[in-house]
Amino acid sequence: MDKKNALRAGALAAGTTLMMLLMTSPALALTRDDGDDPGKGLSVIQTLGLYVVCPLVLFGVIAGLVMALDKSQDRKPKSLTGGAKPKAAIDAKA
């Protein structure tokens, strides 16, 4: 039964790969279609600006707005003296 399942899985993987290759072949074509008018490519600086700097700036703006517009009043860190003993007191007893 294992051989049959392995053969079925292999055939499925091979068929899927073949179909993907057949469907992507037009994307790899070297000849231009009618009406195809690609623009000029991006420079390295433009690419870095578009895909690195812009997302970082957008993240900074969103994070800044969230921090600036946060209305919660609980800003102090929680103290451990409320119920738990400090480590020094535990070591002194032992």
C-alpha positions as CSV (number, residue, x, y, z in Angstrom):
1,M,0.0,0.0,0.0
2,D,2.9,2.4,0.7
3,K,4.2,1.9,-2.9
4,K,0.9,2.8,-4.3
5,N,0.6,6.0,-2.2
6,A,4.2,7.0,-3.1
7,L,3.5,6.5,-6.8
8,R,0.3,8.6,-6.6
9,A,2.1,11.4,-4.8
10,G,5.0,11.4,-7.3
11,A,2.5,11.5,-10.2
12,L,0.7,14.4,-8.6
13,A,3.9,16.3,-8.0
14,A,5.1,15.7,-11.6
15,G,1.7,16.7,-13.0
16,T,1.6,19.9,-11.0
17,T,5.1,20.8,-11.9
18,L,4.4,20.2,-15.6
19,M,1.2,22.3,-15.5
20,M,3.0,25.1,-13.8
21,L,5.8,25.1,-16.4
22,L,3.2,25.1,-19.3
23,M,1.2,27.9,-17.8
24,T,4.3,30.1,-17.1
25,S,5.8,29.8,-20.5
26,P,4.1,32.9,-21.9
27,A,5.7,34.9,-19.0
28,L,9.1,33.8,-20.2
29,A,8.5,34.8,-23.8
30,L,11.1,37.0,-25.4
31,T,8.9,38.6,-28.1
32,R,6.7,41.5,-27.3
33,D,2.9,41.3,-27.8
34,D,0.9,43.8,-29.7
35,G,0.3,46.9,-27.5
36,D,3.0,45.9,-25.1
37,D,4.8,49.1,-24.0
38,P,7.0,48.5,-21.0
39,G,8.4,51.5,-19.2
40,K,12.1,52.1,-18.4
41,G,13.4,50.1,-15.5
42,L,14.1,51.4,-12.0
43,S,17.6,52.4,-10.8
44,V,19.1,50.8,-7.7
45,I,18.3,54.0,-5.7
46,Q,14.7,54.0,-6.9
47,T,14.3,50.3,-6.1
48,L,15.7,50.7,-2.6
49,G,13.6,53.8,-2.0
50,L,10.4,52.1,-3.1
51,Y,10.9,48.7,-1.4
52,V,12.9,49.6,1.7
53,V,12.7,53.3,2.6
54,C,9.0,53.8,1.9
55,P,7.8,50.8,4.1
56,L,10.1,51.9,6.9
57,V,8.8,55.5,6.8
58,L,5.2,54.2,6.7
59,F,5.9,51.9,9.7
60,G,7.4,54.9,11.6
61,V,4.5,57.1,10.9
62,I,2.0,54.5,12.0
63,A,4.0,53.7,15.1
64,G,4.3,57.4,15.9
65,L,0.6,58.0,15.5
66,V,-0.3,55.0,17.7
67,M,2.1,56.3,20.4
68,A,0.9,59.9,20.2
69,L,-2.8,59.1,20.2
70,D,-2.6,56.4,22.9
71,K,-4.8,57.5,25.8
72,S,-4.2,54.8,28.4
73,Q,-3.1,56.1,31.8
74,D,-1.2,53.0,33.0
75,R,2.3,54.0,32.1
76,K,4.2,52.9,35.3
77,P,5.9,49.5,35.4
78,K,4.4,47.0,37.8
79,S,6.3,46.7,41.1
80,L,7.2,43.3,42.6
81,T,6.7,44.5,46.2
82,G,2.9,44.0,46.1
83,G,2.9,40.3,46.8
84,A,6.2,38.7,45.8
85,K,9.3,39.0,48.0
86,P,12.4,40.5,46.6
87,K,15.2,38.0,45.8
88,A,17.5,39.5,48.5
89,A,14.9,38.7,51.2
90,I,14.6,35.1,50.0
91,D,18.4,34.7,50.0
92,A,18.7,36.2,53.5
93,K,16.4,33.6,55.0
94,A,18.2,30.7,53.5
